Amino acid sequence: MRTWLLLGLLLGLVVTAGCATMVKTPAEVHSTYRQALDADLRQMSEDWNVLWLADRQYRLTRWYTR
């Protein structure tokens, strides 16, 4: 009975853990960082354009327009 209980507990622990312990290779980490940096640089360009377009508000409407 004790053996079955330990076996069941061990099997439950293995099933619960699953693939949570897998890590990325250094090449995958580098690729992830490169994609994040590319997205950040694209967003910075958009933010810069919004900054210059929002310099002065349009005076004929009371709503904010870009």
N, C-alpha and C positions, 0 to 999 in steps of 0.2 A: 504494500500500500504506500509506503513512504517513497519507494522508488518511482511509482507512477506519479505521485504528487510532485516530486522533484523534476521528473521528466516533463510533466505538463507545465510546470512553472518555467523551466528552461525554454520550452517550445513557445510559450506565450511571450517571453522576453525577446526571443529572436524575431517572432512575428511582429511585435510592437516596434522594435528598433528598425527593422526594414533596411532601407538604404540610406538612413539618416547620417551614417558615418562616412559616406563617400565624399571625397574632396575633389576639387578641380585641379587639373594639371597646371603648371606654371604658364603654359601657352594659352590655356582657356582663361586664366585670370588676366593675362595681358590683353587678350581679345576683349574681355568684358570691360576692362578699364579704358581701352581704346574706343569702344562704342560709347561709353558714358562721356568721355571727353569730347567726342565728335558731337554728341547731342548737346552738351553744354556750350560748345563753341557756336553751334547753329542758333541756340536760344539766345546767346549773348548778342549775336548779330540782330536778331529780332528785337531784343530789348533796346539796343542802341537806336534802331529805327523808330521805335515807339517813343523813346526819349526826345528825339528831335522833332517828331511830329506833334508831340504834346506840349511844345514850347508855348504856344499861345492858343487859347481856346477860340473856337468859332463863335462869333458874337450874335448871330441871328437865331440861335436856338439855346434853350436853357439846359438841354441835355448834353452830357459829355460826348463828344465825337472825336474820332481820330482822323 
